[in-house]
Amino acid sequence: MDADEFRKRGREMIDYVADYLENIRDRRPLPSVQPGFMKELLPDHAPENPEKWEDVFKDIERVIMPGVTHWHNPQFHAYFPTSNSYPGILADILSDAIGCIGFSWASSPSCTELEVIVMDWLGKLLDLPKEFLFCSGGRGGGVIQGTASEATLVALLSARSHVLHRLKEKDPNLNEAHVMSRLVAYCSDQSHSSVERAGLIGAVQMKKIETDEKSSLRGSSLRDMIESDQAKGLIPFFRNQAYSRVNNKALCYSIKLGEQNNIWMHIDAAYAGSAFICPEFRPLLNGYAMSFNFNPHKWMLVNFDCSAMVKDSKLVSEAFTVDPLYLQHENQGKMPDYRHWHIPLGRRFRSLKVWFVLRLYGLKGLQEYIRKDVRLAHEFENFVKDDNRFEIFGEVILGLIEAINDDGRIHLVPSKVKDTYFLRFAICASRTNSDDVKFAWENYKFVHLILCICKQYKNTL
């Protein structure tokens, strides 16, 4: 494919993408295929000779689309949102064309410097304390990770490195293996599975703190566990705090406990964090937190993947610094070399899509988008409250999930809090409107079970 054909086929693809998104309501949110469906549609070996673009293009609908779960369908109410927007898509096209591997400033100065700038923009939009920002002149700063799971792992590994360094300063003959066996991290029993996985990868104990009857964490529960573990000779060093499972009073108390006990506090606001650009949803964030993460790709119209992580940049980068000669350059130290800030060496030009979206929507446009979703969540909540056959939370019959998803008009998934199973209803697609919420309710309200709304919007913000 030469440049002329690329221009022609590129226009075709742009038209296809626009038609796909504008007409996505016509597609089932959940595909009806069975495992192994694609092997019946494709040969068992790669083509020996080049094929025509027209044949490849036809196979998008024939081969790919039958097995696609359409996350941007307005009747997709499962899991959580994953954003996209036309500005973000255009930015990804440019990123793919530039094709830089931005591991250092020298490897692509614009890739690094734009990320520095947009991370400060995001921090200011969320009204984070000044010490979270590059422009503070201190140790603050941000990096775009791929996902919140990566951010949690990076925070945990940074905390582990920090506590080992601190203890070695006191005792140079310290046995690292012995210390590692005594390290203990904490999370809520309602934390995302990625937090537990970070503990497994980091080879440290991850203890789950029991939540109360409202699935919220009490600061006293964390205090009791810390004191108990210290009495056993364990070393508390890391605390993962999700905004979805704690109130501000408990959060402030947890932060104070962390500060008193030299525990790295990582705040995970992956889903709810984008809403903090709206003053009415913005919590008070104590500056002690060592790291803070949220996902613009969940609720800020930025395409996946884009997970913003900010705060004590030196402690993060020091944990991963390996500096071979072939990666060094004469301007080291003047700007971040992001290879020291995360797990992989290479990285895409992800800041482009943040830059495009922030400029083309502006703060007011993004605020209205988030407020619209909140209104829709409350609208569905009111439907549930107004029907005395339903409750916001309670026991459910899991077999209904299959019936709903087989019907194909909407897509939900089950979840579980302690011993209670329920259905999650989340506002996920950017095109979801009030008619879609009414459609979901009218088509499924006759089912006699207890529904749960995704409470991220009401209880956490």
LONULUM-53089 format. One record per residue (C-alpha): residue in one letter; x negated, y negated, z; residue number from 0. Coordinates in nm, 2 decimals. Layout:
# residues N
res,xx,yy,zz,n
A,X,Y,Z,NUM
...
END
This chain:
# residues 461
res,xx,yy,zz,n
M,0.00,0.00,0.00,0
D,-0.16,-0.33,-0.11,1
A,-0.07,-0.68,0.01,2
D,0.19,-0.74,-0.26,3
E,0.38,-0.42,-0.18,4
F,0.34,-0.49,0.19,5
R,0.51,-0.82,0.15,6
K,0.80,-0.65,-0.04,7
R,0.83,-0.36,0.21,8
G,0.79,-0.59,0.50,9
R,1.09,-0.79,0.40,10
E,1.29,-0.47,0.36,11
M,1.19,-0.36,0.71,12
I,1.27,-0.69,0.86,13
D,1.62,-0.67,0.70,14
Y,1.66,-0.32,0.83,15
V,1.56,-0.42,1.18,16
A,1.80,-0.71,1.18,17
D,2.08,-0.50,1.05,18
Y,2.01,-0.23,1.30,19
L,2.03,-0.47,1.59,20
E,2.32,-0.67,1.47,21
N,2.52,-0.35,1.40,22
I,2.40,-0.14,1.69,23
R,2.75,-0.12,1.84,24
D,2.83,0.12,1.56,25
R,2.59,0.38,1.69,26
R,2.63,0.62,1.98,27
P,2.42,0.51,2.27,28
L,2.31,0.87,2.34,29
P,2.22,1.10,2.05,30
S,2.40,1.43,2.01,31
V,2.10,1.63,1.89,32
Q,1.95,1.94,2.06,33
P,1.59,2.01,2.15,34
G,1.40,2.11,1.83,35
F,1.63,1.93,1.59,36
M,1.35,1.76,1.40,37
K,1.16,2.07,1.30,38
E,1.46,2.16,1.08,39
L,1.42,1.82,0.90,40
L,1.05,1.80,0.85,41
P,0.79,2.04,0.69,42
D,0.55,2.22,0.92,43
H,0.24,2.05,0.77,44
A,0.14,1.70,0.67,45
P,0.17,1.61,0.30,46
E,-0.13,1.68,0.08,47
N,-0.06,1.40,-0.16,48
P,0.07,1.04,-0.09,49
E,0.45,1.01,-0.08,50
K,0.66,0.72,-0.20,51
W,0.77,0.44,0.04,52
E,1.12,0.49,-0.08,53
D,1.12,0.85,0.05,54
V,0.97,0.74,0.39,55
F,1.22,0.46,0.42,56
K,1.51,0.70,0.36,57
D,1.39,0.93,0.63,58
I,1.43,0.66,0.90,59
E,1.80,0.73,0.89,60
R,1.78,1.10,0.80,61
V,1.51,1.21,1.05,62
I,1.45,0.94,1.31,63
M,1.78,0.77,1.39,64
P,1.98,1.09,1.47,65
G,1.75,1.14,1.77,66
V,1.72,0.78,1.90,67
T,1.87,0.68,2.23,68
H,1.98,0.32,2.15,69
W,1.88,0.13,2.46,70
H,1.99,-0.20,2.31,71
N,2.35,-0.07,2.24,72
P,2.59,-0.29,2.45,73
Q,2.74,0.03,2.59,74
F,2.40,0.16,2.72,75
H,2.44,0.13,3.09,76
A,2.18,0.39,3.20,77
Y,1.84,0.35,3.38,78
F,1.75,-0.02,3.36,79
P,1.72,-0.28,3.09,80
T,1.44,-0.29,2.84,81
S,1.43,-0.62,2.67,82
N,1.37,-0.72,2.31,83
S,1.43,-1.03,2.10,84
Y,1.35,-1.15,1.75,85
P,1.07,-1.38,1.88,86
G,0.92,-1.09,2.07,87
I,0.94,-0.86,1.76,88
L,0.77,-1.12,1.55,89
A,0.49,-1.16,1.81,90
D,0.43,-0.78,1.81,91
I,0.40,-0.79,1.43,92
L,0.13,-1.06,1.46,93
S,-0.04,-0.87,1.74,94
D,-0.05,-0.55,1.52,95
A,-0.19,-0.75,1.23,96
I,-0.47,-0.91,1.44,97
G,-0.54,-0.57,1.60,98
C,-0.79,-0.69,1.86,99
I,-0.89,-0.47,2.15,100
G,-0.91,-0.74,2.41,101
F,-1.13,-0.59,2.67,102
S,-1.34,-0.90,2.73,103
W,-1.34,-1.27,2.65,104
A,-1.60,-1.21,2.38,105
S,-1.40,-0.94,2.21,106
S,-1.12,-1.18,2.14,107
P,-1.13,-1.52,2.31,108
S,-0.77,-1.62,2.21,109
C,-0.64,-1.29,2.35,110
T,-0.79,-1.36,2.69,111
E,-0.73,-1.73,2.71,112
L,-0.36,-1.72,2.61,113
E,-0.30,-1.45,2.87,114
V,-0.46,-1.67,3.14,115
I,-0.23,-1.96,3.04,116
V,0.10,-1.76,3.01,117
M,0.04,-1.58,3.34,118
D,0.02,-1.92,3.51,119
W,0.33,-2.03,3.32,120
L,0.52,-1.72,3.45,121
G,0.39,-1.78,3.81,122
K,0.51,-2.14,3.80,123
L,0.85,-2.03,3.65,124
L,0.90,-1.80,3.94,125
D,0.78,-2.07,4.18,126
L,0.51,-1.84,4.33,127
P,0.27,-1.99,4.58,128
K,-0.02,-2.18,4.42,129
E,-0.27,-1.92,4.53,130
F,-0.12,-1.67,4.28,131
L,-0.23,-1.88,3.99,132
F,-0.56,-1.92,3.79,133
C,-0.52,-2.30,3.81,134
S,-0.54,-2.29,4.19,135
G,-0.92,-2.28,4.15,136
G,-0.94,-2.00,4.40,137
R,-0.90,-1.62,4.37,138
G,-0.56,-1.63,4.21,139
G,-0.48,-1.51,3.87,140
G,-0.27,-1.27,3.66,141
V,-0.30,-0.98,3.42,142
I,-0.05,-0.81,3.19,143
Q,-0.03,-0.44,3.27,144
G,0.16,-0.20,3.06,145
T,0.42,-0.10,3.32,146
A,0.51,-0.15,3.69,147
S,0.38,0.20,3.74,148
E,0.04,0.09,3.62,149
A,0.05,-0.22,3.84,150
T,0.13,-0.01,4.15,151
L,-0.16,0.23,4.07,152
V,-0.40,-0.06,4.01,153
A,-0.29,-0.22,4.34,154
L,-0.33,0.10,4.54,155
L,-0.68,0.18,4.39,156
S,-0.78,-0.18,4.45,157
A,-0.66,-0.15,4.81,158
R,-0.85,0.18,4.85,159
S,-1.17,0.03,4.72,160
H,-1.12,-0.28,4.94,161
V,-1.08,-0.08,5.27,162
L,-1.38,0.15,5.19,163
H,-1.60,-0.16,5.12,164
R,-1.48,-0.32,5.44,165
L,-1.55,-0.01,5.66,166
K,-1.89,0.04,5.49,167
E,-1.99,-0.31,5.59,168
K,-1.93,-0.21,5.95,169
D,-2.10,0.13,5.91,170
P,-2.33,0.18,5.62,171
N,-2.36,0.55,5.69,172
L,-1.99,0.60,5.67,173
N,-1.87,0.93,5.52,174
E,-1.64,0.83,5.23,175
A,-1.48,1.17,5.20,176
H,-1.39,1.16,5.57,177
V,-1.24,0.81,5.54,178
M,-1.04,0.91,5.23,179
S,-0.88,1.19,5.42,180
R,-0.76,0.94,5.69,181
L,-0.62,0.68,5.45,182
V,-0.24,0.64,5.45,183
A,-0.01,0.43,5.24,184
Y,0.36,0.35,5.29,185
C,0.67,0.31,5.08,186
S,1.04,0.32,5.13,187
D,1.22,0.66,5.09,188
Q,1.41,0.48,4.81,189
S,1.10,0.38,4.63,190
H,1.05,0.46,4.26,191
S,0.89,0.79,4.19,192
S,0.59,0.61,4.03,193
V,0.49,0.49,4.38,194
E,0.46,0.85,4.51,195
R,0.27,0.94,4.19,196
A,0.02,0.65,4.25,197
G,-0.05,0.82,4.58,198
L,-0.11,1.15,4.41,199
I,-0.35,1.00,4.15,200
G,-0.52,0.79,4.42,201
A,-0.57,1.10,4.64,202
V,-0.42,0.94,4.95,203
Q,-0.13,1.02,5.18,204
M,0.19,0.83,5.08,205
K,0.43,0.82,5.36,206
K,0.80,0.74,5.30,207
I,0.97,0.51,5.56,208
E,1.33,0.60,5.62,209
T,1.58,0.33,5.53,210
D,1.90,0.24,5.71,211
E,2.26,0.32,5.62,212
K,2.25,0.04,5.36,213
S,1.94,0.19,5.20,214
S,1.74,-0.11,5.32,215
L,1.41,-0.10,5.50,216
R,1.38,-0.22,5.86,217
G,1.06,-0.38,5.97,218
S,1.07,-0.19,6.30,219
S,1.05,0.14,6.11,220
L,0.73,0.04,5.94,221
R,0.59,-0.09,6.27,222
D,0.66,0.24,6.45,223
M,0.50,0.44,6.17,224
I,0.19,0.22,6.16,225
E,0.14,0.25,6.54,226
S,0.20,0.62,6.54,227
D,-0.05,0.68,6.25,228
Q,-0.32,0.46,6.41,229
A,-0.28,0.65,6.74,230
K,-0.36,0.97,6.53,231
G,-0.68,0.82,6.40,232
L,-0.53,0.75,6.05,233
I,-0.61,0.43,5.86,234
P,-0.31,0.24,5.72,235
F,-0.43,0.05,5.42,236
F,-0.15,0.00,5.16,237
R,0.22,-0.09,5.16,238
N,0.44,-0.09,4.85,239
Q,0.74,-0.31,4.89,240
A,1.02,-0.31,4.63,241
Y,1.25,-0.61,4.64,242
S,1.55,-0.39,4.57,243
R,1.54,-0.22,4.91,244
V,1.47,-0.49,5.17,245
N,1.62,-0.82,5.29,246
N,1.42,-1.13,5.32,247
K,1.40,-1.11,5.70,248
A,1.26,-0.75,5.69,249
L,1.03,-0.85,5.41,250
C,0.88,-1.13,5.61,251
Y,0.83,-0.90,5.91,252
S,0.67,-0.64,5.69,253
I,0.43,-0.89,5.55,254
K,0.34,-1.01,5.90,255
L,0.27,-0.65,6.00,256
G,0.05,-0.60,5.70,257
E,-0.15,-0.91,5.77,258
Q,-0.20,-0.81,6.13,259
N,-0.32,-0.46,6.04,260
N,-0.53,-0.54,5.73,261
I,-0.28,-0.36,5.50,262
W,-0.27,-0.45,5.13,263
M,0.09,-0.56,5.06,264
H,0.20,-0.50,4.70,265
I,0.54,-0.65,4.61,266
D,0.71,-0.46,4.33,267
A,0.98,-0.68,4.18,268
A,0.98,-0.50,3.84,269
Y,1.35,-0.54,3.77,270
A,1.47,-0.82,3.99,271
G,1.16,-1.04,3.95,272
S,1.26,-1.21,3.63,273
A,1.58,-1.34,3.80,274
F,1.36,-1.55,4.03,275
I,1.33,-1.81,3.75,276
C,1.69,-1.90,3.86,277
P,1.67,-2.11,4.18,278
E,1.98,-1.94,4.33,279
F,1.81,-1.60,4.31,280
R,1.46,-1.71,4.42,281
P,1.35,-1.56,4.76,282
L,1.09,-1.71,4.98,283
L,0.76,-1.53,4.91,284
N,0.50,-1.54,5.18,285
G,0.16,-1.61,5.04,286
Y,0.00,-1.32,5.23,287
A,0.10,-1.06,4.97,288
M,-0.21,-0.93,4.80,289
S,-0.04,-0.86,4.47,290
F,0.30,-0.92,4.31,291
N,0.44,-0.75,4.00,292
F,0.74,-0.79,3.78,293
N,0.84,-0.68,3.43,294
P,0.93,-0.94,3.17,295
H,1.01,-0.65,2.94,296
K,1.30,-0.56,3.17,297
W,1.49,-0.88,3.19,298
M,1.32,-1.17,3.02,299
L,1.37,-1.08,2.65,300
V,1.00,-0.97,2.61,301
N,0.95,-0.64,2.42,302
F,0.81,-0.34,2.60,303
D,0.54,-0.32,2.72,304
C,0.47,-0.62,2.94,305
S,0.43,-0.60,3.32,306
A,0.30,-0.91,3.49,307
M,0.07,-0.87,3.79,308
V,-0.07,-1.16,3.99,309
K,-0.26,-1.27,4.30,310
D,-0.60,-1.18,4.44,311
S,-0.77,-1.13,4.11,312
K,-1.12,-1.08,4.25,313
L,-1.01,-0.79,4.47,314
V,-0.84,-0.62,4.18,315
S,-1.13,-0.67,3.93,316
E,-1.40,-0.57,4.18,317
A,-1.24,-0.23,4.22,318
F,-1.29,-0.14,3.85,319
T,-1.61,-0.32,3.75,320
V,-1.84,-0.11,3.54,321
D,-2.05,-0.33,3.32,322
P,-2.27,-0.15,3.06,323
L,-2.50,-0.36,2.84,324
Y,-2.30,-0.32,2.52,325
L,-1.99,-0.48,2.68,326
Q,-2.17,-0.78,2.83,327
H,-2.18,-1.12,2.67,328
E,-2.33,-1.46,2.74,329
N,-2.02,-1.62,2.87,330
Q,-1.94,-1.37,3.15,331
G,-1.78,-1.52,3.46,332
K,-1.64,-1.83,3.28,333
M,-1.32,-1.65,3.18,334
P,-1.17,-1.31,3.29,335
D,-1.29,-0.99,3.13,336
Y,-0.97,-0.80,3.15,337
R,-1.13,-0.46,3.12,338
H,-1.20,-0.50,3.49,339
W,-0.84,-0.56,3.58,340
H,-0.67,-0.23,3.48,341
I,-0.72,0.14,3.40,342
P,-0.78,0.13,3.02,343
L,-1.07,-0.04,2.84,344
G,-0.87,-0.15,2.54,345
R,-0.57,-0.37,2.55,346
R,-0.32,-0.52,2.30,347
F,-0.26,-0.89,2.24,348
R,0.05,-0.87,2.47,349
S,0.05,-1.24,2.57,350
L,0.16,-1.34,2.22,351
K,0.51,-1.21,2.28,352
V,0.54,-1.38,2.62,353
W,0.42,-1.71,2.46,354
F,0.67,-1.68,2.17,355
V,0.96,-1.59,2.39,356
L,0.89,-1.87,2.65,357
R,0.86,-2.13,2.37,358
L,1.16,-2.03,2.16,359
Y,1.40,-1.97,2.45,360
G,1.27,-2.21,2.71,361
L,1.34,-2.19,3.08,362
K,1.71,-2.29,3.04,363
G,1.77,-2.03,2.77,364
L,1.62,-1.75,2.98,365
Q,1.81,-1.87,3.29,366
E,2.14,-1.85,3.11,367
Y,2.06,-1.50,2.98,368
I,2.00,-1.37,3.33,369
R,2.30,-1.55,3.48,370
K,2.52,-1.40,3.20,371
D,2.41,-1.05,3.30,372
V,2.48,-1.12,3.67,373
R,2.83,-1.24,3.58,374
L,2.89,-0.92,3.39,375
A,2.77,-0.71,3.68,376
H,3.01,-0.89,3.91,377
E,3.29,-0.85,3.66,378
F,3.26,-0.47,3.66,379
E,3.23,-0.47,4.03,380
N,3.56,-0.66,4.06,381
F,3.72,-0.40,3.83,382
V,3.61,-0.13,4.08,383
K,3.72,-0.32,4.38,384
D,4.07,-0.39,4.24,385
D,4.14,-0.02,4.18,386
N,4.21,0.15,4.51,387
R,4.11,0.49,4.36,388
F,3.75,0.38,4.35,389
E,3.48,0.27,4.59,390
I,3.15,0.09,4.52,391
F,2.96,0.38,4.67,392
G,3.03,0.73,4.77,393
E,3.03,1.10,4.68,394
V,3.07,1.18,4.31,395
I,3.12,1.49,4.09,396
L,2.80,1.51,3.89,397
G,2.97,1.72,3.61,398
L,3.14,1.40,3.49,399
I,2.81,1.26,3.35,400
E,2.81,1.53,3.08,401
A,3.17,1.45,2.99,402
I,3.10,1.08,2.96,403
N,2.78,1.11,2.76,404
D,2.92,1.38,2.53,405
D,3.21,1.14,2.45,406
G,2.94,0.91,2.32,407
R,3.10,0.57,2.37,408
I,2.89,0.47,2.67,409
H,2.58,0.61,2.84,410
L,2.54,0.65,3.22,411
V,2.30,0.84,3.43,412
P,2.33,0.98,3.79,413
S,2.12,0.89,4.09,414
K,2.10,0.98,4.45,415
V,2.05,0.79,4.78,416
K,1.98,1.02,5.07,417
D,2.25,1.29,5.03,418
T,2.49,1.09,4.81,419
Y,2.51,1.13,4.44,420
F,2.66,0.85,4.23,421
L,2.67,0.70,3.88,422
R,2.46,0.39,3.80,423
F,2.63,0.13,3.59,424
A,2.37,-0.12,3.47,425
I,2.39,-0.42,3.23,426
C,2.10,-0.32,3.00,427
A,2.14,-0.47,2.65,428
S,2.09,-0.83,2.56,429
R,2.41,-0.81,2.34,430
T,2.64,-0.68,2.62,431
N,2.93,-0.91,2.68,432
S,3.25,-0.92,2.88,433
D,3.44,-0.72,2.62,434
D,3.18,-0.44,2.66,435
V,3.22,-0.44,3.03,436
K,3.60,-0.42,3.00,437
F,3.56,-0.14,2.74,438
A,3.35,0.07,2.98,439
W,3.60,0.02,3.26,440
E,3.92,0.08,3.06,441
N,3.79,0.40,2.90,442
Y,3.67,0.56,3.22,443
K,3.87,0.41,3.51,444
F,4.12,0.70,3.49,445
V,3.85,0.95,3.61,446
H,3.90,1.03,3.98,447
L,3.56,0.99,4.12,448
I,3.37,0.73,4.31,449
L,3.16,0.50,4.09,450
C,2.85,0.30,4.19,451
I,2.75,-0.02,4.03,452
C,2.38,-0.09,3.99,453
K,2.35,-0.32,4.28,454
Q,2.02,-0.48,4.17,455
Y,2.21,-0.79,4.07,456
K,2.42,-0.85,4.38,457
N,2.23,-0.71,4.68,458
T,1.87,-0.79,4.58,459
L,1.90,-1.13,4.44,460
END
